[in-house]
Amino acid sequence: MELAKRYARPGRTLILWGRNPERLTEIATTCCARGSAVFTRQIDLFDGEAALAAFEADYADHKPDLVILGAGLSDIQPLDSMTEDPQKVLQLAQVNYATPVALATAAAQNMIPNGGGHIALIGSVAGFYELPCSPAYSSSKCGLDFFARAAGLAWEDKGVGLTLIVPGFIDTPMSRRLEGPRPFLVSAKSAARRIIRAITKKRKVYIFPWPFRVLRVLERLLPQCLRERILRSLIVGQKERQ
């Protein structure tokens, strides 16, 4: 929502996707008031085929030169559960990895013959760690990270840039469900400013806030046995969705 607000300005067209029709209407109204032409689409990225078809239709109508893929699901394995819920694992894999990867590829495929463009994918610092409390989430973000780096190399010479945004904790409804510490928490407004700046500068990878960049260096120095001990010691819960 904050990203859409900051991109809204006179003469700019925004294509906004989301699952919640009330929130879509709310943000579209705000962006229109700021001078943008706004088109919305209610869609669930769990249906990858429908998402691809919708993207092709929207691209044909509007030919966007910037595509930001920021939808995501999170889940924490209950402390009294032996494993994660297989159905939730499937949903996480689809929404966090499979559909964004397919949509990014569709965007590049359309942008290349039309003069190029830029794509941004929203990952997570969780993708750096094999989190026992959330294997599906951390692995989906790890996969997105690897895809972004590989696709960025593949598309760069064809006129399509790709930025992987790797945030820590952002103060959103999703992170507020967590029961446990949220170190280096960043407000949604601050996160939006940083993301836009990274995209404007065409950064290939942008990790924020800065302590996570430092931790990324330090954790590589840890022996694997110590790393695993630390990860196993993490106790994180989550509140039920309202």
Disulfide bonds with the S-S distance in Angstrom:
none
